[in-house]
Amino acid sequence: MLRVRSVLIVGGGTAGWMAAAYLARVLGREIAITLVESPEIGTIGVGEGTFPSIRGTLSTIGIDEADFLRKANATFKQGVHFVDWVRAPGSAGVNSYFHPFSVPSYRGDGLELLPYWLLGAAGKDVAFAEAVTLQKKVADAARAPKRLKDGAYQGALNYAYHFDAVRFAGCLRGEAVALGVRHLQAKVRDVELDERGDVARVVTDDHGALSADLYIDCSGFQALIIGKALGVPFKNLNDQLFVDRAVALQVPYPRPDHPIASYTISTAREAGWIWDIGLRERRGTGYVYSSRYSDDDRAEQVLRDYVGSSGDGLSARRLKLNCGYRTVQWVGNCAAIGLAAGFLEPLEASGIGLIEAAVYLIAHLFPLGGEMAEVSRQFNAQMTGRFERIAAFLKLHYCLSQRTDSQFWIDNADPRTIPDALADKLAMWRTRPPHRLDFIADMEMYPTSSWQFVLYGMEFQTALDAARYPRFDDAVREMRNIRLVAERARGDLPTHRELIERLYAGTVAA
C-alpha cells in the first residue's frame, strides 16, 4: 500500500481552510498539505451560524477566542429563536419557542425533568426551554453566555458563534499558512484519473499539474473531483426539504450601540423562513424559500417587508440551493467536504458542523499506511448517516406545524414527505418522550435535548401515565430553583453588546 504523505485540498472557503488548518495542527508537518483555490471564485457566505462543537474545533487548531471574534466579526450564539413556526401570525396561542444550546438541568440523582414538564410540574404555559434551562431568560434579556473573566471557549452557558463567512475563512487561512500549509492561487482546468480510476493529478492554469497521495474536494457546488471527475451521484432531498432558493440582505443597525441578539432568529413565512443573525456592525438577514411556492421577486419583497426601512437602497443577493448529498463522499484517494459533499438548508446551522465532522474523521482516521478502502468505508458510513439524521431533524421543524395558511405548510405536514425513520420516532414519542437510546451517538450532530426542544416547542403531544413518575414534587422544586437561578444569571452576566465591545477593544488597545 502507498503511504500517504501529501494532501492536496482543492478549494478554499470555510471547508478548505478549516480542513487545511485542522489537519496541519493534528497531523503535523510530516504530512505536506497544499491548498489550491481560484482567485475568481469567492466564498459563498452571507453570515453564518454555528453549533457549539465549533469551540472545540477552533481550540484544537490553536486560535485564540478573542482574536477569532475580532477577525471574523463574530458574536455569540446561544440557540435559535423560532417565530410563527407553530401557527400563522395572528392566530391564538403562543407563536414562538426557543431551542437553547444548554441541555436540561439534571441533578445526577435520576430526576429527568421532561416527563414532569409534560405532566404540568412547571405550571401553565411555561415553555419547556424556560422550565429546564437558564438560557432562555438569559438570551431573551440580550445577555451574553459568559463573562469577561471566563477563560477562552469557556462560559456559564453553552454557546456557539455567528460570524462573517468571508472573514472567518481568512482567519482560518492565516492559521493554516502559519502551520505550514502551502497556498496556491490557480484555477483548476482538469482532473485526470489513473488506470484504477483514482485521481492522478489536478491540472491548473498557473501551476500546471499538481499531485498528491490524498485529495480533498472543497470546490463547493461545482464538486470538481467528487462530482465531475469521479461521477458520484447526488441524492436530492427536495421531496422532503422543499426550500431551494434564498435571497439575502445585510442591513445596518439603527445606532452603533443597538443590542445584539445572542441567538439566530428564524421567522416562518408563506413559502419558507427568514434568518436574522446579529453581528457586531450589522445584521445578516435572508429568506430561504421554495421556488415551487414562490417566485424570486415575491420572495425578495417578503424579505424587504421584514427588514423594513433598514433595507432601503441595499442590493439583495439571490442564491440557488440544492438540498441533498453525495451517496458516497470518499472514493479511492479523494474525500469531499462541505458543499462538494452535500448541502442541507441552514435552519439549524448544520453546514459548518458537517465540515467539522468530516475534517475530524479525516484527521483521526488518516490512512498513513495507505489503507484508503478501510478508512473510506468508515468515513462514508458516518457521514452518510449524519446527513440522513440531520435531514430528518430539519424535517421535524416543518412537519409538526399547524399552519394551513399556505400550500407550502400544508404540503410539509403531508405524511408522504416525512422519512420513514422520522415517522417511526414520532409514533414512539406519542407515548414516551425522546430518549438517548433513540439515537446513534457517532451519527448524530444534535443531542437528544435538541430534538426535545424542537418537538415540544412545536407543541407535539405525548401522553404519559402519571403513576409512572412519582417524583412530581421534586420536579416542581427543581424547576422553581431553575427560575431563581435564571434571574440571578440574568443580573450577573453582561449584555451581549457589552461583552463583544470589551473583547474587541481589549485586543485593539494592545
C-alpha positions in Angstrom: 0.0 0.0 0.0 1.1 3.5 -0.8 2.0 5.5 2.3 0.1 8.8 2.5 2.5 11.7 3.0 0.9 14.5 0.9 -2.6 16.1 0.8 -4.0 18.4 -1.9 -7.1 20.4 -1.0 -9.0 21.8 -4.0 -10.9 24.9 -3.0 -10.7 27.4 -0.1 -13.6 28.9 1.8 -14.6 27.7 5.2 -14.4 24.0 4.2 -11.0 24.1 2.5 -9.3 26.3 5.1 -10.8 24.5 8.1 -9.5 21.2 6.6 -6.1 22.7 6.0 -5.7 24.3 9.4 -7.1 21.3 11.4 -5.1 18.7 9.5 -1.9 20.7 9.8 -2.4 21.0 13.5 -3.3 17.4 14.2 -1.1 15.6 11.7 2.0 17.9 12.0 4.5 18.9 9.3 5.3 15.3 8.4 2.3 15.5 6.1 2.7 18.0 3.3 -0.5 19.9 2.8 -1.2 22.1 -0.2 -4.4 24.1 -0.9 -5.2 25.5 -4.3 -8.1 27.9 -4.8 -9.2 30.0 -7.7 -8.9 33.8 -7.3 -12.0 34.1 -9.5 -14.3 32.2 -7.1 -15.4 33.9 -3.9 -16.6 32.3 -0.6 -20.4 31.6 -0.6 -21.4 33.2 2.7 -23.8 35.9 3.8 -23.3 35.5 7.6 -23.0 32.1 9.2 -24.3 30.4 12.3 -22.5 27.5 14.1 -23.1 24.8 16.6 -21.2 24.6 19.9 -18.8 22.0 18.5 -17.1 24.8 16.7 -15.4 25.9 20.0 -13.5 22.5 20.3 -12.5 22.8 16.6 -11.1 26.3 17.0 -9.4 25.4 20.2 -7.7 22.4 18.7 -6.5 24.5 15.7 -5.0 26.8 18.3 -6.9 30.0 17.5 -7.3 32.4 20.4 -11.0 33.1 21.0 -10.8 36.9 21.3 -8.6 37.0 18.2 -11.1 34.9 16.3 -14.1 37.1 17.4 -12.4 40.2 16.1 -11.0 38.7 12.8 -14.3 37.0 11.9 -16.6 39.9 13.1 -18.1 37.2 15.3 -20.7 37.3 18.1 -22.1 34.7 20.4 -25.0 32.4 19.7 -27.0 30.7 22.4 -29.5 28.9 20.3 -32.3 29.5 17.8 -35.5 31.5 18.4 -38.3 30.3 16.2 -41.2 32.7 15.4 -44.5 31.7 13.7 -43.5 28.1 13.1 -46.3 26.5 15.1 -49.2 28.6 13.7 -49.7 31.5 11.4 -49.2 35.1 12.6 -52.3 36.5 14.3 -53.5 33.1 15.4 -54.5 32.4 19.0 -51.8 30.8 21.1 -48.0 31.1 21.6 -46.3 32.0 18.4 -42.6 31.3 19.3 -40.3 28.9 21.0 -36.5 28.6 21.8 -34.0 25.9 21.0 -31.2 26.6 23.5 -27.7 25.0 23.4 -27.7 24.3 27.1 -29.2 20.9 28.0 -32.0 20.4 30.5 -31.0 20.6 34.2 -30.0 17.2 35.6 -29.2 16.8 39.3 -27.5 13.4 38.9 -30.0 11.5 41.1 -32.0 10.2 38.2 -34.6 13.0 38.1 -35.3 13.8 34.4 -37.4 16.9 34.1 -39.1 16.4 30.7 -41.7 13.9 31.8 -42.7 16.1 34.7 -42.9 19.2 32.5 -45.2 17.2 30.3 -47.3 16.4 33.4 -47.5 20.1 34.3 -44.9 20.5 37.0 -43.7 23.8 35.6 -47.1 25.4 35.7 -49.4 26.6 33.0 -47.9 27.9 29.7 -44.3 27.7 30.8 -42.2 26.7 27.8 -40.0 23.6 28.0 -36.8 25.6 27.4 -37.7 28.1 30.1 -38.7 25.4 32.6 -35.5 23.3 32.4 -32.7 25.7 31.5 -31.4 29.1 32.4 -30.6 30.0 28.8 -33.9 31.2 27.5 -34.2 34.0 30.1 -30.6 35.0 29.7 -30.8 35.1 25.9 -34.2 36.9 25.9 -32.6 39.7 28.0 -29.8 40.0 25.4 -27.2 38.8 27.9 -24.0 37.0 26.9 -23.4 33.4 27.7 -20.1 34.2 29.5 -18.3 36.9 31.5 -15.1 38.8 30.5 -13.2 36.9 33.2 -14.2 33.5 31.9 -11.5 31.6 30.0 -11.3 31.2 26.3 -14.0 28.9 24.9 -15.5 28.7 28.5 -18.7 30.2 29.8 -21.6 29.9 32.2 -23.8 28.7 29.4 -23.2 26.6 26.3 -22.7 28.7 23.1 -21.6 28.9 19.5 -21.0 31.9 17.2 -22.3 34.0 14.4 -19.7 35.4 12.1 -18.9 36.8 8.6 -18.1 33.8 6.5 -15.6 35.5 4.3 -13.7 36.9 7.2 -13.8 33.6 9.0 -12.2 31.8 6.0 -9.5 34.5 6.1 -8.9 33.8 9.8 -8.5 30.1 9.1 -6.3 30.8 6.1 -3.8 32.8 8.3 -3.6 30.0 10.8 -3.2 27.3 8.2 -0.4 29.1 6.4 1.4 29.7 9.8 1.2 26.0 10.4 3.0 25.2 7.1 0.2 24.8 4.6 1.3 25.7 1.1 -1.2 28.1 -0.6 -1.6 28.3 -4.3 -3.9 30.5 -6.3 -4.9 29.0 -9.6 -7.9 27.8 -11.5 -8.4 24.1 -11.9 -8.7 23.2 -15.5 -8.9 19.4 -15.4 -8.8 16.4 -13.1 -7.0 13.4 -14.5 -7.6 9.8 -13.3 -5.2 6.9 -13.4 -5.9 3.4 -14.7 -7.6 2.4 -11.4 -10.0 5.3 -11.5 -8.2 7.2 -8.7 -7.2 10.8 -9.0 -3.7 11.0 -10.7 -3.4 14.8 -10.8 -5.2 18.1 -10.8 -4.3 20.4 -13.7 -4.3 24.1 -13.1 -3.8 27.2 -15.3 -0.9 28.9 -13.4 0.8 26.0 -11.6 0.5 23.1 -14.0 -0.2 19.6 -12.8 -0.5 19.1 -9.0 -0.4 15.6 -7.5 -0.8 14.2 -4.0 -1.5 10.9 -2.2 -4.8 12.1 -0.9 -7.1 14.7 -2.5 -9.8 16.7 -0.6 -12.5 18.2 -2.7 -13.7 21.5 -1.2 -14.7 23.0 -4.6 -18.2 23.9 -3.4 -21.3 23.2 -5.5 -19.0 22.6 -8.6 -17.8 19.4 -7.0 -14.9 19.3 -9.4 -13.5 16.0 -8.3 -16.2 14.0 -6.5 -18.9 15.0 -8.9 -17.5 16.0 -12.3 -14.4 13.7 -12.4 -15.5 10.7 -10.3 -19.2 10.9 -11.2 -20.5 10.2 -7.7 -24.4 10.6 -7.8 -26.1 13.4 -5.8 -29.1 12.3 -3.7 -31.6 15.1 -3.9 -33.9 15.7 -0.9 -36.3 18.3 -2.4 -39.2 16.0 -1.9 -38.5 16.1 1.8 -36.9 19.5 2.3 -38.7 21.9 -0.1 -36.6 25.1 0.1 -34.2 25.6 -2.9 -33.7 29.3 -3.1 -32.5 32.2 -0.8 -32.4 35.9 -1.0 -30.1 37.8 1.4 -29.6 41.4 2.7 -27.0 42.7 5.1 -28.6 45.5 7.0 -27.1 48.1 9.4 -28.2 48.7 13.0 -30.2 51.9 13.6 -27.5 53.0 16.0 -23.9 51.8 17.0 -25.0 50.7 20.5 -28.0 48.7 19.3 -28.5 45.4 21.3 -27.1 42.3 19.6 -29.4 39.2 19.7 -27.4 36.3 21.0 -29.4 33.8 19.1 -30.4 33.2 15.5 -34.0 34.4 14.8 -35.9 32.2 12.5 -39.2 33.6 11.3 -41.6 31.4 9.3 -43.1 33.0 6.2 -45.5 31.8 3.5 -43.0 29.7 1.5 -40.1 29.3 3.9 -38.4 31.2 6.7 -36.2 34.2 7.3 -32.9 34.1 9.2 -31.8 37.1 11.2 -28.2 37.0 12.5 -26.7 39.7 14.7 -23.1 40.6 14.1 -21.3 43.4 15.7 -21.8 46.0 13.0 -24.8 44.7 11.1 -27.4 42.1 10.8 -27.3 39.3 8.3 -30.8 38.5 7.0 -32.2 36.2 4.4 -35.3 34.4 3.2 -34.9 30.7 2.5 -37.9 29.6 0.3 -39.2 27.1 -2.2 -39.4 28.0 -5.9 -42.4 25.7 -6.1 -44.4 28.0 -3.8 -42.9 31.5 -4.5 -41.2 33.3 -7.3 -38.0 35.3 -6.8 -39.5 38.7 -6.9 -42.1 37.9 -4.4 -39.5 36.3 -2.1 -37.4 39.4 -2.2 -40.4 41.5 -1.3 -41.2 39.3 1.7 -37.6 39.8 3.0 -37.8 43.6 2.4 -41.1 43.8 4.2 -39.4 42.0 7.2 -36.3 44.3 7.4 -38.3 47.5 6.7 -36.5 50.8 6.0 -33.2 49.3 7.1 -33.0 47.6 3.7 -33.8 50.7 1.6 -31.2 51.2 -1.1 -29.5 47.9 -0.5 -29.0 45.3 -3.1 -30.2 41.8 -2.4 -28.2 38.7 -3.2 -30.1 35.8 -4.8 -28.9 32.2 -4.3 -29.9 28.8 -5.7 -29.8 25.9 -3.2 -29.8 22.1 -3.8 -30.6 20.1 -0.7 -29.0 16.7 -0.7 -25.7 14.9 -0.5 -23.3 12.6 -2.4 -24.2 9.0 -1.9 -20.5 8.3 -1.3 -18.2 11.0 -0.1 -14.8 9.3 -0.1 -13.9 7.4 -3.3 -10.5 6.0 -3.9 -8.0 8.7 -2.9 -10.5 11.6 -2.8 -12.7 12.8 0.1 -15.3 15.5 -0.3 -16.0 18.1 2.4 -18.5 21.0 2.5 -20.8 21.9 -0.4 -19.0 19.4 -2.6 -20.2 16.6 -0.3 -23.7 18.0 0.1 -25.9 20.8 1.4 -28.7 20.9 3.9 -30.6 24.1 4.4 -29.2 26.4 7.1 -32.1 26.2 9.6 -30.0 24.6 12.4 -26.5 25.6 11.2 -25.6 22.1 10.1 -23.3 23.2 7.2 -20.2 24.1 9.3 -21.0 21.3 11.7 -20.8 18.8 8.8 -17.5 20.3 7.7 -16.2 19.9 11.3 -17.3 16.2 11.4 -15.6 15.4 8.1 -12.4 17.1 9.0 -12.3 15.4 12.4 -12.8 12.0 10.8 -10.2 12.5 8.1 -7.7 13.7 10.7 -8.2 10.8 13.2 -8.8 8.0 10.7 -6.0 9.3 8.4 -4.7 6.5 6.2 -1.0 6.9 7.0 -0.3 3.4 5.7 -2.4 3.8 2.6 -5.4 1.9 3.9 -7.8 4.0 1.8 -10.5 1.4 1.4 -10.9 0.6 5.1 -10.9 4.3 6.1 -13.2 5.4 3.3 -15.8 2.8 4.3 -15.9 4.1 7.9 -15.9 7.7 6.7 -18.8 7.1 4.3 -20.9 5.3 6.8 -20.6 8.0 9.4 -21.0 11.0 7.0 -24.0 9.5 5.2 -25.6 8.7 8.5 -25.1 12.3 9.7 -26.7 13.7 6.5 -29.7 11.4 6.9 -30.2 12.2 10.5 -29.8 16.0 10.1 -32.3 15.9 7.2 -34.8 14.2 9.5 -34.2 16.7 12.3 -34.8 19.6 9.9 -38.0 18.0 8.6 -39.2 17.7 12.2 -39.4 21.5 12.3 -41.7 21.6 9.3 -43.9 18.5 9.6 -45.3 19.4 13.0 -46.5 22.8 12.0 -50.2 23.6 12.5 -50.1 26.3 9.7 -52.6 25.9 7.0 -52.3 29.5 5.6 -50.3 28.5 2.5 -49.8 25.3 0.4 -46.1 25.2 1.5 -47.0 24.5 5.1 -49.9 22.2 4.2 -47.6 20.1 2.0 -44.8 20.0 4.6 -47.2 18.2 7.0 -48.2 15.6 4.4 -47.0 12.2 5.8 -45.7 11.2 2.4 -43.0 13.8 2.7 -41.8 12.5 6.1 -38.9 10.0 6.0 -39.8 6.6 7.5 -37.2 6.8 10.3 -38.7 10.0 11.5 -42.2 8.8 11.2 -41.3 5.8 13.4 -39.8 8.0 16.0 -42.9 10.3 16.1 -45.1 7.2 16.6 -43.0 6.1 19.5 -42.9 9.5 21.1 -46.7 9.7 21.3 -46.5 7.6 24.5 -43.0 8.4 25.7 -40.6 11.3 25.3 -37.4 11.0 23.2 -34.6 9.1 24.9 -30.9 8.9 24.1 -31.3 5.3 23.1 -33.3 6.6 20.1 -30.1 8.0 18.6 -26.7 6.6 17.5 -24.1 8.9 19.1 -21.5 8.8 16.3 -24.0 9.5 13.7 -25.7 12.5 15.4 -24.9 16.2 15.3 -27.7 17.2 17.5 -28.1 15.8 21.1 -31.3 14.3 22.4 -32.2 17.6 24.1 -32.2 19.4 20.7 -34.9 17.0 19.4 -36.8 17.5 22.7 -36.7 21.3 22.5 -38.0 21.4 18.9 -40.5 18.6 19.4 -42.2 20.3 22.3 -41.6 23.8 21.1 -43.8 22.7 18.1 -46.4 21.5 20.6 -46.1 17.8 20.0 -48.4 15.8 22.3 -47.0 12.9 24.3 -49.5 11.1 26.6 -47.9 9.9 29.8 -49.2 7.8 32.7 -48.6 9.9 35.8 -48.4 6.9 38.0 -45.0 6.0 36.4 -43.5 9.3 37.6 -43.6 9.5 41.4 -41.2 12.5 41.9 -43.6 15.2 40.8 -42.9 17.4 43.9 -39.1 17.1 43.4 -39.5 18.2 39.8 -41.6 21.2 40.9 -38.9 22.3 43.4 -36.1 21.8 40.8 -38.0 23.9 38.2 -38.6 26.6 40.8 -34.9 26.7 41.6 -34.1 27.0 37.9 -36.3 30.1 37.7 -34.5 31.7 40.6 -31.0 30.9 39.3 -32.0 32.2 35.9 -32.9 35.6 37.4 -29.6 35.8 39.2 -27.7 34.8 36.0 -29.5 37.5 34.0 -28.3 40.0 36.5 -24.7 38.6 36.7 -24.0 38.3 33.0 -23.0 41.3 30.9 -25.1 42.3 27.9 -24.1 40.7 24.7 -23.1 44.1 23.2 -21.0 45.0 26.2 -19.1 41.7 26.2 -18.4 41.9 22.4 -17.2 45.5 22.6 -14.9 44.8 25.5 -13.4 41.7 23.9 -12.8 43.6 20.7 -11.4 46.7 22.4 -9.1 44.6 24.6 -7.1 43.3 21.6 -7.3 46.6 19.7 -5.9 48.5 22.7 -3.0 46.1 23.0 
